[in-house]
Structure formats: structure tokens, C-alpha cells
Amino acid sequence: MYTPNPINTDNVLLSKEMTELIERLAEHVHDTWAAGRIREGWTYGSERSDRLKQTPCLVPYDELPESEKEYDRSTAAATIKAVLAMGFKITKD
């Protein structure tokens, strides 16, 4: 039986700069997902249909519902927190 064991990030605090990075990475996560779906033959559709390979999320990040943006932010934040928890530093030139 599989038991997930994510990196403990409970003590990681994110600076304002990291919060800004998370938003940009969330957009990147969405664009990467969208590019993959398009390569697989998915197109925009007002309702999701796996059979027709249509999804309403094939739109620019800015046009996504807030709930979808939050999903992408959560993925980005979890990654940034894991990187920091492992002792790496993230700097901007």
C-alpha cells in the first residue's frame, strides 16, 4: 500500500518575493499543462468532456476561474517550499 511522504514544509515561511514567484510559476504550471493537453489533441469546450477531449481550462491563465488558479498556485507553492525545506536558496539576479 502506498503511503505518501511529502517533504515537511511546515516551518517554511515565504517572503513577499517568493509569493510573487509563486504566482508566476502558477502561470507557468498552467501553460505547461495546457501545452500538453493541446499536444494530446484537447481543445477548448465550455464543459469538460474526456470523450471529446474538451476542457474549459484551455484559456490564458488570467481568464481561469480563481479556483483553477488556486490549484496551480498550490502546486507552485508546494514546490518552492520543498526546495527551501531541503536547504536550497532561491535568489534573483
N, C-alpha and C positions, 0 to 999 in steps of 0.2 A: 504494500500500500504506500502510495506517495504522500509524504508529509512535507509541504512547502517550508523552506527555511530561509526566508529573506534576510539580508544583512540588517542588523539592528541599527536603525537610524533615529531612534527616539531622542538622542541627545544632540542631534544636528540642528542648529539654528541657521536659517537662511537670511543673508543680508538683503538689502534692497536691490543690490546689483544682481544677486542670484535670482531674486523674484523676477527681475526684468529678463534675465537669461531664460528662465523657465517659460515665460510667455513666448519668446522667440523660438525656443525648442519645441514648444507645443505646436506652433505653426508648422515647423519642420516635420514633426511626427505626423501631422495631418497630411501634409504634402507627400510624404513618403508613402503613407497608406494609400492615398488617392492614386498616386502614380502606379502602385502595384495593382490596384483594382482595375485601372484603365488597361494595363498590360494584359490582365486576365479577361478582358472583354466586357467589363462592367460599364454601365452608362448611368447618367442621371435619370432618376424617376421620382415622381412625387411620393411614392411609397416604396419601401424596401420589398424586393422580390428576388429571392435566391434563384428561382426558376428562370426569370428573365434577366438576371444579373443587373438589377437596377437598384439604386440607392439614392435617397435624397441628400446624402452627405457628400456627393461629388460636386462640391461647390468650394469657392475660396474660403479659407479659414475665417475671414471676417464675416462671412454670411452663415456660418454654422450657428445652430441654437446654442445657447450658453451651456446646456447640459453636455453637448458633444465637445465643446471647448474645454470644459472641466475634466472630461475623460483624458484628453490629450495633455492638459496641464498636470494631471495626477501622474501620468506616465513619465513626463519630463522631470517633475519634482522628485519622484522616487529614484530616478537615475542619478540626478545631481546629488541627492542626499547620500546615496550609496557610494558614489565616488568620494565624497567628502568624508564619510564614515570610515572608508578604507585608508584614509590618511593622505589622499591626493589633494593638491591645491589647484584651484581654478583661478587663473589670472587673465586680465585683458591687457593687451598691449596698447 
